[in-house]
Amino acid sequence: MFWTSRNIIATGIPQCFKNFLCTRVITDCTKFTIEALSSLVNQSITYSYYKFHNAFNVFVSITPAGAVIFLLQEWGGLNAL
């Protein structure tokens, strides 16, 4: 993972982050609903028994200015984060 220096972040920080100058990264895990795949094996991998649909998980880290610095793509369902 590449860490942007605080000086670079401070020069391009959006107004909504002006009170949080120590913020260097924002992380989030997001689940996207996807259509059922044609392969039954892939359907079973992505099926979420918790949500009762097929899903795809993404773990992402961004700088306050919106630059993506880390992205982990993971299948949903049984491998849910």
C-alpha positions in Angstrom: 0.0 0.0 0.0 1.3 3.4 -0.9 1.0 6.1 1.8 0.7 9.6 0.5 2.7 12.2 2.6 0.8 14.4 4.9 2.1 17.5 3.1 0.6 16.4 -0.2 -2.7 15.4 1.4 -2.9 18.8 3.2 -2.5 20.7 -0.1 -5.4 19.0 -1.8 -7.7 18.2 1.1 -11.4 18.9 0.5 -13.2 21.5 2.6 -15.2 18.8 4.4 -11.9 17.3 5.8 -10.3 20.7 6.9 -11.1 19.8 10.6 -9.4 16.4 10.1 -6.0 17.2 8.9 -4.4 14.1 10.4 -6.6 11.9 8.2 -4.4 10.0 5.6 -6.7 7.2 4.5 -10.4 6.3 4.5 -11.2 2.6 4.3 -14.5 1.0 3.4 -15.8 -2.5 2.7 -18.6 -2.4 0.2 -20.9 -5.2 -1.0 -22.3 -4.9 -4.5 -25.4 -6.9 -5.6 -24.7 -8.7 -8.9 -26.8 -10.7 -11.3 -26.8 -14.5 -10.9 -23.9 -15.8 -13.0 -24.4 -18.4 -15.7 -21.9 -20.8 -14.1 -23.5 -22.7 -11.2 -20.1 -23.0 -9.5 -19.7 -19.2 -9.6 -23.3 -18.7 -8.5 -22.6 -20.8 -5.4 -19.4 -18.8 -4.7 -21.1 -15.5 -4.8 -24.4 -16.3 -3.2 -25.0 -14.6 0.1 -27.2 -16.7 2.4 -27.4 -13.7 4.7 -28.8 -11.3 2.0 -30.4 -14.0 -0.2 -28.8 -12.8 -3.5 -25.4 -12.9 -5.3 -22.9 -10.3 -4.1 -19.4 -9.1 -4.7 -17.2 -7.6 -1.9 -14.7 -4.8 -2.4 -12.3 -3.4 0.3 -11.0 0.0 -0.7 -8.7 2.6 0.8 -8.7 6.2 -0.5 -7.0 9.4 0.3 -9.2 12.4 1.5 -8.9 13.8 -2.1 -10.3 10.6 -3.6 -7.2 8.8 -4.9 -7.5 5.0 -4.6 -4.4 3.6 -2.8 -5.5 0.1 -2.1 -8.2 -2.2 -3.6 -8.9 -5.8 -2.6 -11.6 -7.5 -4.6 -13.1 -10.6 -3.1 -16.0 -12.8 -4.1 -19.1 -12.6 -2.0 -21.3 -15.2 -0.4 -19.2 -17.7 1.5 -16.1 -15.5 1.4 -17.8 -12.4 2.7 -15.6 -10.0 4.6 
